[in-house]
Amino acid sequence: MIFLLRPRVLQRSEVARNGWFFLLISFFSIFSYSVVYFWSLQRAASSPVPFSDYRIDLPEGVTVVTVSDPRHGAKPIAQLTIERRGDQILGVPRRVVRIPPREPVSEGDAAFFRREMLGLFPMQASVWDKANAIREWLARLPHRISVPGLATRHAREAYLQMLAGEPVLCANLAEIYVAACQAAGLAARTVGMSLLVRNGDFGRDTHVGAEVWIPELGGWVYQDPTFNCYWEVDGKPASALELHEALLAKRPIELRPRGREISGLIDQTTIDPRLYFRYIYYEYKIGGTVLHFADPRLEPAHLSDPNWIQTDDPEAIRRLDLEGNVVVDQRGEIAPGIFVQIIRGGLFVRDRRQGVRGIRVRSSSGPVKACAYEHQRAAELGVFAGRNYVSNGSFHQLGESGALAEGWSISGPVEGMAALGGQGLAGRAGARLWQRVSVEPGKSYLLYAKVNVPANRVRWIFSEPGNERESAVGECEPERISEIVSDVITSRNGQLEVAFELPEGGALRVLEVIVSEVPRFDHPVGEETAEAGPRERRIASRLARRPSR
């Protein structure tokens, strides 16, 4: 293995040209550091703490669960005794939560919206026809979709500001749509969505739509005022929950209606909007109670927030909740930052401590399953099987290898490198490994990476150079192998940069890096869509800024 001492930016070609000279210098200057570096790598390999979430399938009877932190010795930090009696699980706090109803549109605001929609549909129109007519009416009104959106949460005020030319986002449009539906006598509610959750928080790729209660269709049906559409599953207009289930089961989800303008908008958005249905949640009080659907296949959001009620019961989402809702939320904090949660009869143990995370969990009743959420997310999104814009093929080559893998550069006080089985780097605070890649302007991308961190933390950055708004940043915790799935980044200038930094000094080994284009909406085979016109392109360019709350 070759180690190089270079404080400035170093290209691989320079390593090849001056390798023997720097080899001799480096051997004597950083021998001691390299010993520590590889001792740290061996330590990480022999004693990894790779997971923060675990699942235990509970059999009938008593199960004792022990939680420890290997960084602090073998002494348990928490212990829990669970007893299962059929469908009843004892030992985890269980509370019945009565959620008050949402504040309906006021009589004055309802009268205002009825005047605005005067003559929009005949009185004898069906609920379904009214819901679609209101969505199409709102889409025809002049509005500008752009950040930062409107701060107000009052639908009438937002509507007037929108008509005055103030920029709106998806949440503003959804709240206006719900108020207009309620004014027309329809039951409606907003629904929040997100592409991913990382460390208990939503990423920035979020969306807000609406649902309308359609008796003739059997319940809630999703409506999207931003894209002026709804979606079908198995030939039937679907609810957000049905779309969530179809997405995770990889069943077809069809866009309706398929007009020229609607298709043009969705075709040109940064990501396929169907991906937003991975996470769904419902706000009952502005700035207050939120009901989150806890799917056992996904990492839960806002686990420690008392305003976020967690339910694994689909009926709590399906039912008509005009008078509020009643749900069972079974979770608790068994040690500072360590949570347990019952979802669909399984026990989940979750580490949500601030700073360094990673626990070991043992069960008296059988094996414990680690929840590799980042790995699972990468597989579910189906993004990373396509073209990889990052050059890291030399990570996997056998035989001779240089100290710096092809395509990569370093900067800062780097003190050691090796490129066998991944790009290894050691250095003082500020050492940096990075690669700039050429991509297609106007398209959106995701980063996947697998990084082994022996000691101290590693900061990762996925960004468009020179554009602070287009950047995703996170940290890899020490003494573990971390998998990363970034937020979506849209390139305007055709350049993206992937970087790994040592803010406190230490070492890292990058095992895998993939940058792939995010899938956009694809049409069913054989169906043609007219090219979007100038107006559609203008709106789509605004939508490409990622509608979010």
Sequence and secondary structure as in RCSB ss.txt:
>XXXX:A:sequence
MIFLLRPRVLQRSEVARNGWFFLLISFFSIFSYSVVYFWSLQRAASSPVPFSDYRIDLPEGVTVVTVSDPRHGAK
PIAQLTIERRGDQILGVPRRVVRIPPREPVSEGDAAFFRREMLGLFPMQASVWDKANAIREWLARLPHRISVPGL
ATRHAREAYLQMLAGEPVLCANLAEIYVAACQAAGLAARTVGMSLLVRNGDFGRDTHVGAEVWIPELGGWVYQDP
TFNCYWEVDGKPASALELHEALLAKRPIELRPRGREISGLIDQTTIDPRLYFRYIYYEYKIGGTVLHFADPRLEP
AHLSDPNWIQTDDPEAIRRLDLEGNVVVDQRGEIAPGIFVQIIRGGLFVRDRRQGVRGIRVRSSSGPVKACAYEH
QRAAELGVFAGRNYVSNGSFHQLGESGALAEGWSISGPVEGMAALGGQGLAGRAGARLWQRVSVEPGKSYLLYAK
VNVPANRVRWIFSEPGNERESAVGECEPERISEIVSDVITSRNGQLEVAFELPEGGALRVLEVIVSEVPRFDHPV
GEETAEAGPRERRIASRLARRPSR
>XXXX:A:secstr
     BSS B HHHHHHHHHHHHHHHHHHSHHHHHHHHHHHHHHHHS    SEEEEE  SEEEEEEEE GGG SS
EEEEEEEEEETTEEESS EEEEEE       HHHHHHHHHHTTTSS TT  HHHHHHHHHHHHHHS  EE TT  
    HHHHHHHHHTT EE HHHHHHHHHHHHHHTT  EEEEEEES EETTEE S EEEEEEEEEGGGTEEEEEBT
TTTBEEEETTEE  HHHHHHHHHTT   EEES  HHHHHHHHTSSS GGGGGGEEEEESSTTS EEEE  TTS  
S TT TTEEEE  HHHHHS  TT EEEEEEEEEEETTEEEEEETTEEEEEE  SSS   EEEETTS  EE  HHH
HHHHHHT TTS   S  GGGG  S   SS TT EEESSEEEEE SSSEEEEESTTEEEEEEEE  TT EEEEEEE
EEEEES EEEEEEETTEEEEEEEEEE SSEEEEEE   EE SSSEEEEEEEETT EEEEEEEEEEEE       T
T       HHHHHHHHHHTT    
